Amino acid sequence: MPIVHVTAVTRQNKVEKGFYECPVYTTSARGGTIVFTAWLQMESEDTDPHKWILAGVALLMSPE
């Protein structure tokens, strides 16, 4: 399992440019198993988040 660095940020200081709003699910079934949304930093601020949306990128918390 890769190392994930998690940092809490207040809503006032949240930056949306250059981040992908990634859904986090408990199982690969997705649907109603969404837990929260993680904001993942992309390669640069110019990267288009639609690339990751169209690819169906999500984080799974199950060992599947």
C-alpha positions in Angstrom: 0.0 0.0 0.0 1.4 3.4 -0.9 2.1 6.1 1.7 -0.5 8.8 1.8 0.1 12.2 3.4 -3.0 13.8 4.7 -3.1 17.4 5.7 -6.1 19.3 7.2 -6.9 22.7 5.8 -9.6 25.2 7.0 -12.2 26.1 4.5 -11.0 29.7 4.3 -7.5 28.5 3.2 -8.7 25.8 0.8 -7.3 26.1 -2.7 -9.2 24.4 -5.5 -7.0 25.2 -8.5 -4.6 22.3 -9.3 -6.6 19.7 -7.2 -8.8 16.8 -8.2 -11.9 16.2 -6.2 -11.6 12.4 -5.8 -14.4 10.3 -4.3 -13.4 7.8 -1.6 -15.5 4.5 -1.4 -15.5 1.7 1.1 -15.9 -1.0 -1.7 -15.4 -1.2 -5.4 -19.2 -1.4 -5.9 -19.1 2.4 -5.6 -22.7 3.8 -5.7 -23.9 4.4 -2.1 -20.7 3.4 -0.5 -19.1 6.8 -0.8 -17.5 8.0 2.4 -16.0 11.4 1.6 -14.3 13.4 -1.1 -10.5 13.8 -1.0 -8.8 16.7 -2.7 -5.7 15.3 -4.5 -3.0 17.6 -5.7 -2.4 17.2 -9.5 0.9 17.5 -11.3 0.4 21.2 -11.9 -2.3 23.9 -11.6 -2.8 23.7 -15.4 -3.7 20.0 -15.3 -7.3 19.4 -16.4 -9.3 17.5 -13.6 -11.7 16.2 -16.3 -8.9 13.8 -17.4 -9.2 12.0 -14.1 -13.0 12.2 -14.0 -13.3 10.6 -17.4 -10.8 7.9 -16.3 -13.1 7.1 -13.3 -10.3 7.6 -10.8 -11.4 6.9 -7.2 -9.8 5.8 -3.9 -11.0 2.5 -2.4 -10.7 1.6 1.3 -11.2 -2.2 0.8 -8.4 -4.7 0.3 -9.7 -5.9 -3.1 
